[in-house]
Amino acid sequence: MNIRSSILLLALALLPQAARASLADVSQHLKSVRTLSADFTQTAASGAVRRGRMTLARPGRVRFQYDKAPILVVADGHALNYIDYKVAQVTVFPIRGPLAVLLDDTVDLARYARVTHEDASGITVEATDSAHPEYGVTTIEFARDSAAPAGLRERGWQVRDAQGNLTRVELSRIQFNSVVDPALFQFRDPRPRRIPGKG
């Protein structure tokens, strides 16, 4: 066991019992959610606001369909694809940060996360990866809702990147565990096709 792992285990052991119980509640909620659909409002560090519809299917798939913007974000179970139809470009990223927590059935929440706030209205969890500081810090907010899986409902999240830029996503009109069309996690590739023997 290396020093970093030892420190992490010590920190977890020193967590108040209530905080550990809260993480267990969040973990149970995530395991209970197979699909999630919601409207989202995304606010960038610049103050620019974009809205759209999010559809999630665990494990590994999500779609952010933006209103009035030639942009689509799709995780297809393998990677996160950022599609810009205006410039005919696709950028591929690994699934990490809040999406890893929301999408990956194998993520050990206690390994990366800690409870930073809890009251009668909800729980706030902060997640970081000490092995990858470039991923930044992710804060996910859950509201208490007896009608939601395991009594919790996602309010949204915010991500502070390594440069200190903050992006916030707020969710509304959430639906849990409804039937989702698998075709939503496919996309039309805008890049021009290469013809063999040319270019």
C-alpha positions in Angstrom: 0.0 0.0 0.0 1.5 3.4 -1.0 1.5 6.5 1.1 -1.4 8.2 -0.8 -3.6 5.1 -0.3 -2.7 5.1 3.4 -3.6 8.7 3.8 -6.9 8.2 1.9 -7.9 5.3 4.1 -7.0 7.2 7.2 -9.1 10.2 6.1 -12.1 7.9 5.4 -11.7 6.3 8.8 -11.8 9.7 10.4 -15.0 10.8 8.6 -18.0 11.3 11.0 -20.3 8.3 10.9 -23.1 10.5 9.5 -20.9 11.5 6.6 -20.1 7.9 5.8 -23.8 7.0 6.0 -24.6 9.9 3.6 -22.1 8.6 1.1 -23.8 5.3 1.4 -27.2 6.9 0.7 -25.8 8.6 -2.4 -24.3 5.4 -3.6 -27.6 3.5 -3.1 -29.4 6.2 -5.0 -27.0 6.0 -8.0 -27.3 2.2 -8.1 -31.1 2.6 -8.1 -31.0 4.9 -11.1 -30.9 3.1 -14.5 -32.1 6.0 -16.6 -32.6 9.7 -16.0 -34.0 12.4 -18.2 -34.0 16.1 -17.3 -33.9 19.6 -18.7 -30.6 21.3 -18.0 -29.2 24.8 -17.7 -25.4 25.1 -18.1 -23.6 28.3 -17.0 -20.0 28.6 -18.1 -17.3 30.6 -16.3 -17.8 33.4 -18.9 -21.4 33.7 -17.8 -22.7 32.2 -21.1 -25.9 30.2 -20.5 -27.0 27.2 -22.6 -30.1 25.0 -22.1 -31.2 21.7 -23.4 -32.3 18.1 -22.6 -30.2 15.5 -20.9 -30.8 11.7 -21.2 -28.8 9.2 -19.2 -28.7 5.4 -19.3 -26.4 3.5 -16.9 -23.9 2.2 -17.5 -21.9 4.6 -19.7 -24.4 6.5 -21.8 -25.6 10.1 -21.8 -26.8 12.7 -24.3 -26.8 16.4 -23.9 -29.0 17.9 -26.6 -28.5 21.7 -26.6 -31.3 24.1 -27.7 -30.4 26.7 -30.4 -26.8 25.5 -30.6 -25.1 23.3 -33.2 -23.5 21.2 -30.4 -24.2 17.7 -29.2 -22.5 15.8 -26.4 -22.9 12.0 -26.4 -21.3 9.2 -24.3 -21.8 6.0 -26.1 -20.6 3.6 -23.4 -17.0 3.9 -24.4 -16.1 7.6 -24.6 -17.6 11.1 -24.4 -18.0 12.7 -27.8 -18.3 16.5 -28.2 -19.8 17.1 -31.7 -19.7 20.6 -33.2 -21.7 20.6 -36.3 -20.8 24.2 -37.2 -17.2 23.3 -37.8 -17.8 19.6 -38.6 -15.6 18.4 -35.7 -15.8 15.6 -33.2 -13.6 15.7 -30.0 -13.4 12.5 -27.9 -12.7 12.5 -24.2 -12.6 9.8 -21.5 -15.6 9.5 -19.3 -14.5 11.3 -16.0 -15.6 13.8 -13.4 -19.3 14.0 -12.6 -20.2 11.8 -15.5 -18.0 9.0 -14.2 -19.9 9.2 -10.9 -23.3 9.3 -12.6 -22.5 6.7 -15.4 -20.1 4.2 -14.1 -21.5 1.3 -12.1 -18.0 0.4 -10.8 -17.0 3.8 -9.3 -16.3 3.5 -5.6 -17.8 6.8 -4.3 -15.9 6.6 -1.0 -12.6 6.5 -2.9 -13.0 9.9 -4.5 -15.8 11.7 -2.6 -16.6 13.4 0.7 -19.7 15.0 2.1 -19.2 18.8 2.3 -22.8 19.7 3.4 -25.9 17.9 4.7 -29.1 19.2 6.1 -32.8 18.3 6.0 -33.1 19.5 2.3 -30.2 17.5 0.8 -26.6 16.4 0.5 -23.6 18.0 -1.2 -20.7 15.7 -2.3 -17.3 16.9 -3.5 -15.2 14.5 -5.7 -11.6 14.8 -6.6 -9.0 12.4 -8.0 -5.6 13.0 -6.4 -3.9 11.0 -9.2 -5.4 13.3 -11.8 -5.5 16.9 -10.5 -6.1 18.1 -14.1 -9.7 16.7 -13.8 -10.4 19.5 -11.3 -13.0 19.4 -8.5 -16.6 18.2 -9.0 -19.4 19.1 -6.6 -22.7 17.3 -6.9 -25.8 18.4 -5.1 -28.7 16.0 -4.2 -32.1 17.1 -2.9 -34.1 14.9 -0.5 -37.1 13.6 -2.3 -39.2 10.7 -1.0 -40.5 10.0 -4.5 -37.0 9.6 -6.0 -34.9 6.5 -6.0 -33.4 5.9 -2.5 -34.9 9.2 -1.4 -32.5 11.5 -3.4 -32.8 13.6 -6.5 -30.0 15.3 -8.5 -30.1 19.1 -8.3 -27.1 19.5 -10.5 -23.3 19.8 -10.3 -20.5 22.2 -10.8 -17.0 21.6 -12.0 -13.9 23.7 -11.2 -11.1 22.9 -13.6 -7.4 23.0 -13.0 -7.4 26.6 -14.2 -10.1 27.6 -11.7 -12.8 28.0 -14.2 -16.3 27.1 -12.9 -19.0 25.5 -14.9 -22.4 24.8 -13.4 -25.2 22.5 -14.5 -28.7 22.7 -13.0 -31.3 20.0 -13.6 -35.1 20.3 -13.7 -38.2 18.2 -14.7 -36.3 15.0 -13.8 -37.7 11.6 -14.8 -36.2 8.4 -13.3 -36.1 4.9 -14.8 -38.3 5.5 -17.8 -37.8 3.7 -21.1 -35.1 5.4 -23.2 -34.5 4.9 -26.9 -31.0 3.4 -27.4 -30.7 5.5 -30.6 -30.3 8.6 -28.5 -26.7 7.5 -27.8 -25.7 7.5 -31.4 -24.9 10.6 -33.5 -24.4 11.7 -37.0 -20.7 12.3 -37.6 -20.2 15.6 -39.4 -16.7 15.0 -40.5 -16.3 14.5 -44.2 -15.7 10.9 -45.3 -12.3 10.1 -46.6 -12.3 8.4 -50.0 -9.6 5.6 -50.2 -6.8 6.7 -52.5 -7.6 10.4 -52.1 -6.4 13.1 -49.7 
